[in-house]
Amino acid sequence: METERKDLTPDLFGAVEIDEREGERIAGPPVGFWKDSWRRLKKNRGALISLGVITLLFLMAFILGPLLSQYGPYAQDLSRRFQGPSAEFWFGTDDFGRDLWSRVWAGTRVSLYIAFLAAAIDLLVGVPYGAISGYLGGRIDDIMQRIIEVLVGIPGLIVAILAMTVFSPGIITLSIAVAFTGWVYMARIVRGRMLQLKEQEFALASRSLGAKGFYLIRKHLIPNSLGPIIVNMMFTIPTAIFYEAFLSFIGLGIQVPRASLGSLIDSAAAEIRFHPYLLVFPSIIFVLLMVCFNLLADGLRDAFDPKMRK
Amino acid sequence: MLRYVLKRAAYMIVTLFIIISITFFISKLLPGTPFADEKLTPQLREVLFEKYGLDEPLYVQYARYMLNVAQGDLGNSFYFEGTPVTQMILQRLPVSAFLGVQAVILGLVLGLGLGIIAALKHNTWWDTLAVVVAVIGIAVPTFVLGPILQYIFAVQLGWFPVAFFESWWHSVLPTLALSVFVISTVARFVRTEMLEVLGQDYVTLAKAKGLSGLAVILRHVLRNAMIPLVTVLAPLTIYLITGSLVVEKIFVIPGIGEMFVSSIQVNDYSMILGTTIFFSVLFIIALLIQDILYGIIDPRIRVAGGKE
């Protein structure tokens, strides 16, 4: 193929103006920490589905569940004992003729309450404790850490038992057991972050501008630790939910006629031979809660700190 | 090293001291005494109080209680009158220990195997299997798994007895229920560690100098991947304690866990508190062993003063 050759003369070329500032131009909208994390979380299908399922369970437990049944969780009727799942009783009835559907959602409410409590204790006790301990350092840090070391040695089960012998078993005992040792790991994590962050330049800068301890912690150090804090909180939640169900199962938690997923599973286990449906429904909801919170926590960890991914 | 061990041991003793002190004061707070029987005349009650030292000041009682506990005397059961708690625990210990040890061995063998295979065949269906087992182990607790196993293998298939503890066959289902958590914990741990070690330069070096695949894995990868397995020791102990409560209750096995749960049901406080102390000692010893092993295995921890 023949192409016409043009003579390349210098006047065909011109200098390209390079604007030095062009390199500084931001091509897209800036992506902050939250947006970046959310983008990574959105890619994690398991975590997203889990988030959806948890929202659904919340809705069912607090709004739809009670609305869709005309029987309360405590209403007994011995004439309708052990009815299998039907159009009237969607999950069937138990040995006192109570509607299992209502009882399962009542139990879910207990689980979610415990989840909320554990998260709140983590934030209200664990974070300040760790922040103060890590920021102040020295003697105070030493004492606060010794206290934690002793607390770590006390298993949660023991606390629950001791609380039960003073108060009666029930929601108060459960709350104490969860509150007593639940915050310890959060305090350790936050303290570690504080030790790391307080020596960094931005903290020094803020301090040299006159920021005092509390302001510095609140405005700079804690916001910079939010990733680990949220992730740790999300891992506390399934642990607390499991713990509540376990205590209720062995008779230390929620007492009849009140319902908890653990106590429902406990009484169902006794009837398993003839009425397996009693075990199926509370177990499914419980396992769903556990799986979803675990997957969501995993997803959040990957989203906030991709380096931690394993 | 010795200093480190002593320091750890000191913390453990303080923790134990606090737990036992709390149990003492709680036992004082409890409603009702073992001598609240209305048939007792005031004189008789006085004699009994004197005999058990209940008329003495609190600090004397406290000191004696501490001394007794230090000697392994956890008091007498309220419910089974006059039977020492220690004796009842020792009577039931062999069954619980047998079940626990069997579950841990099964869990370690299967967990290690699954973890190793999953890491070597990373991103294959073996790997997926390990991850699924790990999720099940965490999300499906013993108190759900136990009844399910009972229903499938005992009620429906009739392969194993439903409950009670009369022969080795009776221990199969409880052991299985107990070990699922161990399997999943160990498998997940080994898989993660193996994957990390497999990517290390010294593994590449070992391969490069011509070692066979098996030798590399046995001598270099496994050895280094096993070290962090120590961290599961303390959680595993807690798990076996709590797990035994559940499993022994479900399968009606005459172990410590079953005794404990039934003493909760009859409000046998002295039994509850005595067993609580026993569990605490068990856990704290496990924690101490774990800390010491840490120190031996990883010198960095000692240098850092044993924090974290």
Contacts between the chains, C-beta under 8 A, distances in Angstrom:
chain1	res1	chain2	res2	distance
A	145	B	307	7.0
A	146	B	11	7.7
A	149	B	11	5.2
A	149	B	15	7.9
A	150	B	11	6.7
A	150	B	14	5.7
A	150	B	15	4.9
A	150	B	18	6.3
A	152	B	287	7.9
A	153	B	11	6.9
A	153	B	12	6.4
A	153	B	15	3.5
A	153	B	16	7.8
A	153	B	283	7.6
A	153	B	284	5.6
A	153	B	287	6.1
A	154	B	15	6.3
A	154	B	18	7.5
A	154	B	19	6.0
A	154	B	280	7.3
A	155	B	238	5.6
A	155	B	241	7.6
A	155	B	279	7.0
A	155	B	280	6.8
A	155	B	283	5.1
A	157	B	238	7.5
A	157	B	241	7.0
A	157	B	242	5.9
A	157	B	279	7.0
A	158	B	19	6.5
A	158	B	276	5.4
A	158	B	279	6.5
A	158	B	280	5.6
A	161	B	264	8.0
A	161	B	272	6.0
A	161	B	273	7.9
A	161	B	276	5.2
A	162	B	22	6.0
A	162	B	23	6.8
A	162	B	26	5.7
A	162	B	276	7.0
A	164	B	264	7.7
A	165	B	26	5.4
A	165	B	29	8.0
A	165	B	30	6.3
A	165	B	269	5.9
A	165	B	272	6.5
A	165	B	273	7.1
A	166	B	26	6.0
A	166	B	29	6.2
A	188	B	308	7.5
A	192	B	308	7.6
A	238	B	138	7.9
A	242	B	141	6.0
A	245	B	141	6.8
A	245	B	143	7.3
A	246	B	141	6.8
A	246	B	143	6.9
A	246	B	242	6.4
A	246	B	246	7.1
A	249	B	143	4.6
A	249	B	246	6.4
A	249	B	249	8.0
A	250	B	245	5.3
A	250	B	246	6.8
A	250	B	249	6.6
A	250	B	261	5.1
A	250	B	264	6.8
A	251	B	261	6.5
A	251	B	264	5.1
A	251	B	265	5.9
A	252	B	264	6.3
A	262	B	143	7.0
A	265	B	143	5.6
A	265	B	144	6.2
A	265	B	147	7.4
A	266	B	143	7.1
A	268	B	147	7.2
A	269	B	143	7.2
A	269	B	146	7.1
A	269	B	147	4.2
A	269	B	150	7.8
A	269	B	250	5.9
A	272	B	147	5.1
A	272	B	150	6.2
A	272	B	151	5.2
A	272	B	155	7.0
A	273	B	151	7.9
A	273	B	155	5.6
A	273	B	162	7.9
A	276	B	151	5.9
A	279	B	144	7.8
A	279	B	147	5.5
A	279	B	148	7.5
A	279	B	151	7.6
A	283	B	144	4.6
A	283	B	148	7.6
A	286	B	141	7.7
A	286	B	144	6.7
A	287	B	139	5.3
A	287	B	140	5.5
A	287	B	144	6.6
A	290	B	138	7.0
A	290	B	139	4.0
A	290	B	140	7.7
A	290	B	141	7.6
A	291	B	135	6.5
A	291	B	139	4.4
A	294	B	135	7.2
A	294	B	138	6.1
A	294	B	139	6.3
A	310	B	192	5.1
A	310	B	195	7.6
A	310	B	196	7.8
